[in-house]
């Protein structure tokens, strides 16, 4: 049994589970797409407090840091696909159980 399935069994309302999963999907999709877009256009912007550590900021906007951030964005986008897969599966299971279907 997956750890997330154990956590979902503890939640009593299915609406809360669906809202939690939908929120996680939107966060992963939005964050991944935003990060990938920023890194592919070559315009990474870092907060001003990061420039206090000038070596870290230079590394972050450099080619290796940009590739790493692009990879993080890609991983977030792929995780969003997995999340929407589980969300649709959960919705279909709830619908078939409510209609009495047993396939």
C-alpha positions in Angstrom: 0.0 0.0 0.0 1.3 3.4 -0.9 2.1 5.9 1.9 -0.3 8.4 0.4 -3.1 5.8 0.3 -2.6 5.3 4.1 -2.8 9.1 4.6 -6.0 9.3 2.5 -7.6 6.5 4.6 -7.2 8.7 7.7 -9.1 11.6 6.1 -12.8 11.1 6.6 -14.1 13.3 3.7 -13.4 12.4 0.1 -13.9 16.1 -0.8 -10.9 17.0 1.3 -8.8 14.4 -0.4 -9.8 15.6 -3.9 -9.2 19.2 -3.0 -5.8 18.4 -1.5 -4.8 16.4 -4.6 -6.1 19.1 -7.0 -4.2 21.8 -5.2 -1.0 19.7 -5.3 -1.5 19.1 -9.0 -2.0 22.8 -9.7 1.1 23.8 -7.6 3.3 21.3 -9.3 2.1 22.1 -12.8 2.3 25.9 -12.3 5.7 25.8 -10.6 7.2 23.4 -13.1 6.0 25.3 -16.1 7.1 28.6 -14.7 10.5 27.4 -13.8 11.1 25.6 -17.1 9.9 28.7 -19.1 12.2 31.0 -17.2 15.2 28.8 -17.6 14.6 28.0 -21.3 14.3 31.7 -22.1 17.5 32.4 -20.3 16.0 35.0 -18.0 16.4 33.6 -14.5 15.5 36.2 -11.9 16.6 35.6 -8.3 15.4 37.6 -5.3 17.6 40.5 -4.2 18.5 38.8 -0.9 20.2 36.0 -2.9 22.7 38.6 -4.3 24.1 39.0 -0.8 25.8 35.7 -1.5 27.3 36.7 -4.8 29.0 33.4 -5.5 25.8 31.5 -5.1 23.8 33.9 -7.2 26.4 33.8 -10.0 26.3 30.0 -9.9 22.5 30.0 -9.9 22.2 32.1 -13.0 25.1 30.3 -14.8 24.8 27.4 -17.2 25.1 24.6 -14.6 22.6 26.3 -12.1 20.2 27.0 -15.0 20.4 23.4 -16.1 19.7 22.2 -12.6 16.8 24.6 -12.2 15.4 23.5 -15.6 15.7 19.9 -14.3 13.8 20.7 -11.2 11.1 22.3 -13.3 10.9 19.3 -15.5 10.6 17.0 -12.5 7.8 19.1 -11.1 5.9 19.0 -14.5 6.3 15.2 -14.6 5.2 14.9 -11.0 2.1 16.9 -12.0 1.3 14.4 -14.7 1.5 11.6 -12.1 -0.6 13.6 -9.7 -3.4 14.2 -12.3 -3.2 10.4 -13.2 -3.9 9.6 -9.5 -6.6 12.3 -9.2 -8.5 11.0 -12.2 -8.1 7.4 -10.9 -9.5 8.4 -7.5 -12.4 10.2 -9.1 -13.2 7.2 -11.3 -13.1 4.9 -8.4 -15.4 7.1 -6.4 -17.9 7.3 -9.3 -17.9 3.5 -10.0 -18.4 2.8 -6.3 -21.3 5.3 -6.0 -23.0 3.7 -9.0 -22.5 0.2 -7.7 -20.3 -0.8 -10.7 -18.0 -3.7 -10.0 -15.6 -3.9 -12.9 
